[in-house]
């Protein structure tokens, strides 16, 4: 039986390289950087996952020429090739228990652009399309990984390098480790799931507690100077409702599981 053929675009991306290493023994998977020459034979693949972006898309007003996902969708609009679009939870207005039909409130160019991309591709790909609105992903980033996004973990490590730690008070967010994310995408591929889905732990993760997990193997905890959270960020608590996806695939992730993954990550970072 022929293996499912998957193309991942984004050799240097954190998500792309992580998915590749998880999938390489399970599928016929290729990973490449985004180049126009690879857009010619996209119909030869069963699934395409684009993990590439560019600074113009992230930081500037929407332009089709900067939208890699839209370019891919146009090339495969009449093909059976399934597109997995990696979107973001940032398009939602912050709050608890956010569902796929919750209020959309985009405040910066990246968020606005992602939502524009979603709507544009939904008009092009009527079938074989999955849109994943992803919460904060954490995991070990190798030096070769390209950093276009400044993630929560990046900010955390930047503060630690300066001898500081943020006191987040009662702020909570939603996190998912990259290994669990890879397992979820694996199930989506195997079951050929289509539609728009939140991908998350689906629970409140309080940032002060989360930071303590990440600091498990940091030897100089007592020397860190506490910095009070910026008041503007105190209204940014959120977590996603992942029940729609759970009805389609069977996955379990608990706060305890996330804690264990943070301990493993801390060991790699600080031990």
N, C-alpha and C positions, 0 to 999 in steps of 0.2 A: 504493500500500500504506500502510495506517495505521501511524503510529509507535506504538511501545510507550508507554503512559501510565504515568508514574511520579509518585508523590507523596513528597516529602521533607518531613518535619516537623522544623523547627529552623532558622529563618532566620538566627539569630545564632550558631549553633554552628559550630565549626571544621570538623568533618566534614561537616555538612549543607551549608554554603555551598561547601565545596571540591567535593563531589559535584555540586552544582547547576551550578557553572561548567564542570565537565568534561562533564556530560551534556547541557547545554542545546542543543547543536547536533546531538546524536545521537538524542534522544528528545523526546517531548512531556512535558516535565517541569515540575512545579509545586513551589514551595517555600513553605511557610507555617509560622507558629508553631503550637504545639499549643493548640488550642481545641476545646471539646466540640462546637461547631457543625460542625466538619470531620469528625466521626465519623459523620455521617448518610449520606454518599454515597461511602464508601470502596470499595464494590464497583465503582465506575466506573473504578477504576485497575487496571492490570495488576500493578504492584509498589508496595509501600509501604516506605519506609525511615524509621524514627523516630530522629532524632538529638537529641530533647529529653529532658531529665531535670529533676528538681527536687531541692532541697536535702534535703527530707524523705526522699526515696528514697535519697539518697547517704549521709545521716548518721544515719538512725534505723532502728529495727527495721522489718521488712517489714510493709507494709500495702497491701492491694489498691487503695485509693484513690490511692496514690502511684505505682502501676505503670502508666505510660502504655502500655507495650508490651502488657500484658495487656488493657487496655481496647480497644486496636486489634484484637487477636486475636479478642476476643469478638464484635466488630462484623462481622468478615469470616470467621467460622468456617465458614459455609456458602457462601462466595463462592469464585470461582476466583482471586481476588486473592492474589498471592504476597507474603508478609511476609518481609523481610530483617531479622532481629533482630541488632542489634549488641551482642554480649556482650564479655567481657574475659578475657584470659589470667590475670588475677589470681585466678581461681577455683582454679587449679592450685597444688599444693604446689611451691615453687621447685625447680629442678633442670634438668639437660640433657636435650635430645631429648624434650620433653614431647609426648605424643600425645593425641588426643581422648579416649582411655580411660585417661589417666594419673590418678593420685590427685588427688582434689578436696580442697582444704583452704582454706576461706574464713575469714579472720581478722577482717574488719571488716564493718560493715553493708552497704556497697556491694557487696562480693564476695558475701556471703550472699544479698543481695537479687537480684543478677543470676542466681545459680544457681537460686533459687526461681522467678524469672521464666521461665527456660529450661524447667524441669520443668513448670510450670503451662501454658505455651503448647504444649508437646509433647502435652499431653492434649487440647488444644482444636483445634489445626491438625494434622490427620493428613497433609495434603498441602499443597503450595505453601508450604513453610516452609524457610528457610535460616537457620541460626544461625552467626554468625561470631565466633569467639573471637580477638580482635584483640590484637596485640602493641603496643608503644609506637609511636604515630604521630608523625612530626615534619613540620613545615612552617611556613610563614610565617602568623602569625595577625594579621589586621587588627584595628584597635582596636575595631571594632564587634562582633567575635566575643565571645560571652559565655563567661566562664571559671568553670565550676562545678568542673571537675577541675583540680587542681594537678599538671600533667604533669612528666615529666622535664625537658623543655625549659624549662618555667616555673621550675622549681627551679634549673636551670643559670643562667638569666638573672638570677634573683633574687640568686644568689651573686655573679655577675659585677658586678652593680650595687653590691655592697658591697665590691668589691675582693678577692673570695675565689674559690678554685677547690678543689673536693674532690679529694683524692688517693684514687682508688678502688682502688688496688693492683691485684689480679688479678680484680676483679669484672667479669663480663660480663652483658649483657642482649641482648634481641632488639628490633630497630627496623625500621620500614618508613616510607618517605616517603609523604606523602599522595597524590602523583601516582600512584605505583605502586599504592597501595591503590585509588584510583579506577579504574585500569585493570583491576584484579582484579575489582572489583564489576561493572564493565562486562561482563566475560566471563561472570560468574555470571548476569547478567541475560540476555545473548544466548543462552546455552546452557540457561537455565532450570534451573540446578543446585540440588538440594535436599539437605538434610542438615546435619550439624554439622561445621564445618571450622575449623582453625587458620589464621589469616592472618598471615604473618610472612616475614621474610627466611630464617628457618630456619638461622641460623648464629650462632656466638658473636661478639658485638661487644663488645670490651673497652672499658670506659667511659673510661679515661684516653686511649686512642687516639681514641675517638669525640669526646671533649671537645676534643682538639687540632684535629680537623677543623672543629668549630663555631667555634673561635677563629682560624681561618685569617686573617680580615680584622680581627681585633681588634688595635688598634695598641699596646696597653699590656700585652702578655702578661707581661712580666718583673715588672711591679708587682703581679701577683696573688699573694696570700698563700695557700699551700697549707694545706688543712684535712684532717686525717686522717679517713677514713670512720668513721662510727659503727660500733662492733663488732657491734651487733645487725643491721646491714645487710650484713655481710660474708658471710652465708649465703644471700643473696637472688639469687644468680646463676641465670639461666635462659635457655633458648632453646626455641622451639617447633619441633616437627616438622611441616612443611607438605606432606609427601608425599601425603597423602590428597587435598588440593585440587589438587595438581599432576597427579594422575591424571585429574582432571576437566577442567581447563583448562590451556592452554599459557602459562606465564609464566616469565620468567627474571629473577632479580635477584641481583646479586653484591655482595660487600663493596665492590668498586670503584665500582659504581653508587651505592651508599649514600654513599660518600665524596664523590663528585661532587655529589650532592644537598646534602650538608652544606656543601660549599664555596659552592654557590649560596645557600643559606640564610644562611650567615655573611656573604656579601656584602650581602644585603638588610638584615641586622640591624646590621652594624657599619661598612659602607663609606659 
